[in-house]
Amino acid sequence: MKSGSVIIAFLFLLLGLSACRVKNAPPELTSLLPKEAFVGQEITLGGYQFGNEPTVTFTSAASVVAGQVVSASEQSIRVKIPLVSPGITQVRVQTSEGISDPLPLNVLQPPPSVASIAPANGLPGSEVIVTGNYLNQVQEIRFEQTPAIVKDSSASKLTLIVPDKMPRGPLSLVITTKGGEVSSSFIVAGTPKITSLSGKQAKPGSELIIQGQNLLDGVVRINGLATDRNQTTIKDTEIRTLIPTNATSGKVTVTVFEKLVATSADSLQIILQPAIANLSARDGISGDKIILTGLNLRDVSAVLFGTVSVPFRVISDTQLEATVPALGASAQLTVSVNSVGGNASASDPFLYYVAPSNLVVSPTRQVRLQPITITGQNLYRITEVRISGITVPITSRVEGSQLVVSVPADAVSGPVTVINRAGTATSQTLVVVQKPVVSALIPAQGRAGDRIVVRGNYLQNAQFFFTGSTSAAADGGKNEETERWIIIPDDAKTGPIRVVNTTNDATLTDAFTVINLPSVSDFSPKTAKAGDEITITGLNLTSVTTVKFNGGTSAATTFRLSGSSLIVTVPAGVVTGQICLTNEAGTTCSSANFTPAK
């Protein structure tokens, strides 16, 4: 048992000694191949006890940097030189067991590299800062062939001054160090800037004025389209150019030497020439909405009916809705639009019309079913004509000034109404002539040549035919619709009067008594004594009011009517002479003498 325990203890001792030996065996670095190299170049490290995951450090006065291990074994390591300052640097290998002694490596000066030039352009005398790596050990710095003025320098930063009198334009900034040479682009020019445009809207072909800074040598583009340099005047603070005909809306840029770009804050809106193809209506009244169809209407600033600007709204680039204004009178108007891009007018005129007015009907008296002519003002687009409230068709018209309609069969006298969409007008009374009406004859009897008054209706210009008369009675001085004055003709007889007007529909009055002179055809006996009766025959004896003997000088005697004859009593004191009869028409005497009996 004791011998077994001793053996076990011995084994533990060996293991402990072995462990102590590993921990106390740091890596050994024996060689570097090559012994000088550039940053980023691979070198090979030789030695012992490098393990599986060694770390290789490069130590300079300024820093300790680990290199990138490409491959590793117990006796060899391939590593890439990290970004360290040029010159002698100490290389070490570090493992979990420790750190090797260093070996020197000469890190060679690499070519300079430029990370940025700020700004990438500038005018002579301006400051330029170059950042990068390995910018130390400078041998020469120049703008093309002109040496730069170095204001400050370090391995990672150079502060330069652009030399005076450098020509404008792109050039190379060349930096030469012990490690090599690097060339970068630089533009001798100020950074262009656009401060304003002559306007935010313009039409193709118009002049565009650009205000700004550092604009010399600039190329103007509108939404990417370059303007014609032959039509462009360029100053450092101003460019004047013509907008191309095919320009589209967008930002304005000024590019100097193809690199330096100034962009306008505002977009330039290109307004094209508008055009009107058609109107939704070619006539209308105040307040109507009219659709204008065309092209390039979105940017229209004004719509005019004639010279009057009207309210409108944009529907799309091809349509506008305009409101017809209120004007003083009907007129043919040109509809037009204005915009920055130009003006345009509709090819067809627009008829503006108002309500009809000043109506005159001719003739002012008309029978039913016969035409009348209506004249007046603003008789445009008449939609309805009414007579006695009855709508009648328009048989012909002269647009704006005249209408012809017929009097309906059941019309009565009254005004004529004419209507269009703008309003209504009413004429004076149209007398619809009907069959004449006679309500009174004043007086109801009369003699030839007398004037009588006829009252009723529809009497104007009517003709009056007395019974027995072949001609119409003469006018007596009043010719009105409800009252006529006429003269009893010589051949008039007692009886009704026939009244005829333009209807050709006659009316007969009550019987009118025509008082004619009585006439004595004969009397019998020719001789009689006072108190005797004699019989007188003749004409118009019924109207006799007085009978006298002695040639009309005696006192009136008594008489009576018997049939168509007069029975007369011979008065006392008669002498031989004519018998005279009197009525309202006058006095007439017999041709034969009456002789009193003895």
Backbone hydrogen bonds, N-H to C=O, Kabsch-Sander energy under -0.5 kcal/mol:
donor,donor_aa,acceptor,acceptor_aa,energy
5,S,1,M,-2.0
6,V,2,K,-1.9
7,I,3,S,-1.9
8,I,4,G,-2.1
9,A,5,S,-2.3
10,F,6,V,-2.3
11,L,7,I,-2.2
12,F,8,I,-2.3
13,L,9,A,-1.9
14,L,10,F,-2.3
15,L,11,L,-2.5
16,G,12,F,-2.4
17,L,13,L,-2.5
18,S,14,L,-2.7
19,A,15,L,-2.7
20,C,16,G,-2.3
21,R,17,L,-1.8
22,V,18,S,-1.7
23,K,19,A,-1.9
24,N,20,C,-0.8
25,A,22,V,-2.0
28,E,48,Y,-2.2
30,T,28,E,-0.6
30,T,46,G,-3.0
31,S,46,G,-1.7
33,L,44,T,-2.2
37,A,106,N,-1.8
39,V,108,L,-0.5
40,G,81,I,-2.3
41,Q,38,F,-2.1
43,I,79,V,-2.5
44,T,33,L,-3.1
45,L,77,I,-3.1
46,G,31,S,-2.0
47,G,75,Q,-1.7
48,Y,28,E,-2.2
50,F,74,E,-2.3
55,T,94,Q,-2.7
57,T,55,T,-0.5
57,T,92,R,-2.0
58,F,65,V,-3.1
59,T,57,T,-0.5
59,T,90,Q,-2.9
60,S,58,F,-0.5
60,S,63,S,-2.9
65,V,58,F,-2.5
67,G,56,V,-2.7
68,Q,80,K,-1.2
69,V,67,G,-0.7
70,V,68,Q,-0.5
70,V,78,R,-3.4
71,S,78,R,-1.5
73,S,76,S,-2.6
77,I,45,L,-2.0
78,R,71,S,-2.7
79,V,43,I,-2.2
79,V,77,I,-0.5
80,K,68,Q,-2.6
81,I,41,Q,-2.4
84,V,82,P,-1.3
87,G,107,V,-3.4
89,T,105,L,-2.7
90,Q,59,T,-2.7
91,V,103,L,-2.7
92,R,57,T,-1.9
94,Q,55,T,-3.2
95,T,98,G,-3.1
98,G,95,T,-1.0
100,S,93,V,-3.0
103,L,91,V,-1.8
105,L,89,T,-2.6
106,N,35,K,-2.7
107,V,87,G,-2.8
107,V,105,L,-1.0
108,L,37,A,-2.7
108,L,106,N,-0.7
113,S,133,N,-2.5
115,A,113,S,-0.5
115,A,131,T,-2.9
116,S,131,T,-1.8
118,A,129,I,-2.7
122,G,187,I,-2.0
125,G,162,V,-2.7
126,S,123,L,-2.3
128,V,160,L,-3.0
129,I,118,A,-2.7
130,V,128,V,-0.5
130,V,158,L,-3.2
131,T,116,S,-2.4
131,T,129,I,-0.5
132,G,156,S,-1.9
133,N,113,S,-2.0
135,L,155,A,-3.0
139,Q,176,T,-3.8
140,E,176,T,-2.0
142,R,174,V,-2.2
143,F,146,T,-3.5
144,E,142,R,-0.8
144,E,172,S,-3.0
146,T,143,F,-2.6
148,A,141,I,-2.3
149,I,161,I,-1.7
150,V,148,A,-0.7
151,K,149,I,-0.7
151,K,159,T,-3.2
152,D,159,T,-1.6
154,S,157,K,-1.7
158,L,130,V,-3.0
159,T,152,D,-3.3
160,L,128,V,-3.5
160,L,158,L,-0.6
161,I,149,I,-2.5
162,V,126,S,-2.5
166,M,163,P,-0.8
169,G,188,V,-1.7
171,L,186,F,-3.0
173,L,184,S,-3.7
174,V,142,R,-2.6
174,V,172,S,-0.7
175,I,182,V,-2.9
176,T,140,E,-3.4
177,T,180,G,-3.4
178,K,137,Q,-1.4
180,G,177,T,-0.9
182,V,175,I,-2.6
184,S,173,L,-2.4
186,F,171,L,-2.4
187,I,120,A,-1.7
188,V,169,G,-2.6
188,V,186,F,-0.5
189,A,122,G,-0.6
189,A,187,I,-1.5
193,K,213,Q,-2.2
195,T,193,K,-0.6
195,T,211,Q,-2.5
196,S,211,Q,-1.7
198,S,209,I,-1.5
202,A,269,Q,-2.2
205,G,243,I,-2.6
206,S,203,K,-2.0
208,L,241,T,-3.6
210,I,208,L,-0.5
210,I,239,I,-3.1
211,Q,196,S,-2.6
211,Q,209,I,-0.5
212,G,237,T,-2.1
213,Q,193,K,-2.3
215,L,236,D,-2.5
218,G,215,L,-1.6
219,V,255,T,-2.1
221,R,253,T,-2.5
222,I,225,L,-2.9
223,N,221,R,-0.6
223,N,251,K,-3.0
225,L,222,I,-2.0
226,A,224,G,-0.6
227,T,220,V,-2.4
229,R,227,T,-0.5
231,Q,228,D,-1.5
232,T,229,R,-1.4
233,T,240,R,-3.1
235,K,238,E,-3.0
239,I,210,I,-2.3
240,R,233,T,-2.8
241,T,208,L,-2.3
243,I,206,S,-2.7
247,A,244,P,-1.5
250,G,268,L,-2.0
252,V,266,D,-0.5
253,T,221,R,-2.6
254,V,262,A,-2.3
255,T,219,V,-2.4
256,V,254,V,-0.5
256,V,260,L,-3.5
257,F,217,D,-0.8
257,F,255,T,-0.5
259,K,256,V,-1.5
260,L,256,V,-2.4
261,V,259,K,-0.7
262,A,254,V,-2.4
264,S,252,V,-2.9
268,L,250,G,-3.3
269,Q,200,K,-3.5
269,Q,267,S,-0.6
270,I,268,L,-0.7
271,I,202,A,-3.1
271,I,269,Q,-0.7
272,L,270,I,-0.7
275,A,295,L,-1.9
277,A,275,A,-0.6
277,A,293,T,-2.9
278,N,293,T,-1.7
280,S,291,I,-2.0
284,G,351,L,-2.1
287,G,324,V,-2.8
288,D,285,I,-2.1
290,I,288,D,-0.6
290,I,322,A,-3.1
292,L,290,I,-0.6
292,L,320,L,-2.8
293,T,278,N,-2.4
293,T,291,I,-0.5
294,G,318,T,-2.4
295,L,275,A,-2.0
297,L,317,D,-3.1
300,V,297,L,-1.5
301,S,338,N,-2.8
302,A,338,N,-1.5
303,V,310,V,-0.5
304,L,336,S,-2.9
305,F,308,V,-2.6
306,G,304,L,-0.7
306,G,334,T,-2.9
307,T,305,F,-0.6
308,V,305,F,-1.8
309,S,307,T,-0.6
310,V,303,V,-2.7
313,R,321,E,-2.1
315,I,313,R,-0.5
315,I,319,Q,-2.0
316,S,319,Q,-2.0
319,Q,316,S,-0.8
320,L,292,L,-2.2
321,E,313,R,-2.6
322,A,290,I,-3.0
322,A,320,L,-0.5
323,T,311,P,-2.4
324,V,288,D,-2.8
324,V,322,A,-0.5
327,L,325,P,-0.7
331,A,352,Y,-2.5
333,L,331,A,-0.6
333,L,350,F,-3.7
335,V,333,L,-0.5
336,S,304,L,-2.3
336,S,334,T,-0.5
337,V,344,A,-2.8
338,N,302,A,-2.5
339,S,342,G,-1.5
340,V,299,D,-0.5
342,G,339,S,-1.5
344,A,337,V,-2.0
346,A,335,V,-3.0
350,F,333,L,-3.7
351,L,282,R,-3.0
352,Y,331,A,-3.1
352,Y,350,F,-0.7
353,Y,284,G,-1.8
357,S,377,Q,-2.2
360,V,375,T,-2.6
362,S,373,T,-2.4
366,Q,431,V,-2.7
368,R,433,V,-0.7
369,L,407,V,-3.1
370,Q,367,V,-1.3
372,I,405,V,-3.1
373,T,362,S,-3.4
374,I,403,L,-3.3
375,T,360,V,-2.7
375,T,373,T,-0.6
376,G,401,S,-1.3
377,Q,357,S,-2.8
379,L,400,G,-2.1
380,Y,378,N,-1.5
383,T,419,I,-2.4
384,E,419,I,-1.6
385,V,392,V,-0.6
386,R,417,T,-2.8
387,I,390,I,-2.6
388,S,415,P,-0.8
390,I,387,I,-1.8
391,T,389,G,-0.5
392,V,385,V,-2.8
395,T,393,P,-0.7
395,T,404,V,-2.5
396,S,404,V,-1.1
398,V,402,Q,-2.4
399,E,397,R,-0.6
400,G,379,L,-2.4
401,S,398,V,-2.7
402,Q,398,V,-2.3
403,L,374,I,-2.4
404,V,396,S,-2.4
405,V,372,I,-2.1
406,S,393,P,-0.5
407,V,370,Q,-2.6
411,A,408,P,-1.5
414,G,430,L,-2.2
416,V,428,Q,-0.6
417,T,386,R,-2.6
418,V,425,A,-2.7
419,I,384,E,-2.6
420,N,423,G,-2.4
423,G,420,N,-1.1
425,A,418,V,-2.5
427,S,416,V,-2.7
430,L,414,G,-3.0
431,V,364,T,-3.0
431,V,429,T,-0.6
432,V,430,L,-0.8
433,V,366,Q,-2.1
433,V,431,V,-1.0
437,V,457,N,-2.6
439,S,437,V,-0.5
439,S,455,R,-3.4
440,A,455,R,-1.7
442,I,453,V,-3.0
446,G,513,T,-2.5
448,A,515,I,-0.5
449,G,488,I,-3.5
450,D,447,R,-2.4
452,I,486,I,-2.5
453,V,442,I,-3.4
454,V,484,R,-3.3
455,R,440,A,-2.4
455,R,453,V,-0.5
456,G,482,T,-2.0
457,N,437,V,-2.4
459,L,481,E,-2.6
462,A,459,L,-2.2
463,Q,500,V,-3.4
465,F,463,Q,-0.5
465,F,498,R,-3.1
466,F,464,F,-0.6
467,T,493,K,-0.5
469,S,466,F,-2.2
473,A,464,F,-3.3
474,A,487,I,-0.5
476,G,485,W,-4.0
480,E,483,E,-2.2
484,R,454,V,-2.9
485,W,478,K,-2.1
486,I,452,I,-2.2
487,I,474,A,-2.3
488,I,450,D,-3.0
492,A,489,P,-1.4
493,K,467,T,-3.2
495,G,512,F,-2.7
497,I,510,D,-0.5
498,R,465,F,-3.0
499,V,497,I,-0.6
499,V,507,T,-3.5
500,V,463,Q,-2.6
504,N,501,N,-2.5
506,A,504,N,-0.7
507,T,499,V,-2.6
509,T,497,I,-2.4
512,F,495,G,-2.5
513,T,444,A,-2.4
514,V,512,F,-0.7
515,I,446,G,-3.4
515,I,513,T,-0.7
516,N,514,V,-0.8
519,S,539,L,-2.2
521,S,519,S,-0.7
521,S,537,T,-2.5
522,D,537,T,-1.7
524,S,535,T,-1.9
528,A,595,T,-0.9
531,G,570,V,-3.3
532,D,529,K,-2.4
534,I,568,V,-2.8
535,T,524,S,-3.3
536,I,534,I,-0.5
536,I,566,L,-3.0
537,T,522,D,-2.9
539,L,519,S,-1.6
543,S,540,N,-0.6
544,V,541,L,-1.3
545,T,582,T,-4.0
546,T,582,T,-2.0
548,K,580,C,-2.7
551,G,578,Q,-3.2
552,G,549,F,-0.7
552,G,578,Q,-0.6
553,T,549,F,-0.8
553,T,550,N,-0.5
554,S,549,F,-2.2
557,T,547,V,-2.6
560,R,567,I,-2.2
562,S,565,S,-3.4
563,G,561,L,-0.5
565,S,562,S,-2.3
566,L,536,I,-2.6
567,I,560,R,-3.6
568,V,534,I,-2.8
568,V,566,L,-0.7
569,T,558,T,-2.2
570,V,532,D,-3.6
574,V,571,P,-0.7
577,G,594,F,-1.9
579,I,592,A,-0.5
580,C,548,K,-3.3
580,C,578,Q,-0.5
581,L,588,T,-3.4
582,T,546,T,-2.7
583,N,586,G,-2.6
586,G,583,N,-1.3
588,T,581,L,-2.7
590,S,579,I,-2.6
594,F,577,G,-3.8
595,T,526,K,-2.5
597,A,528,A,-1.7
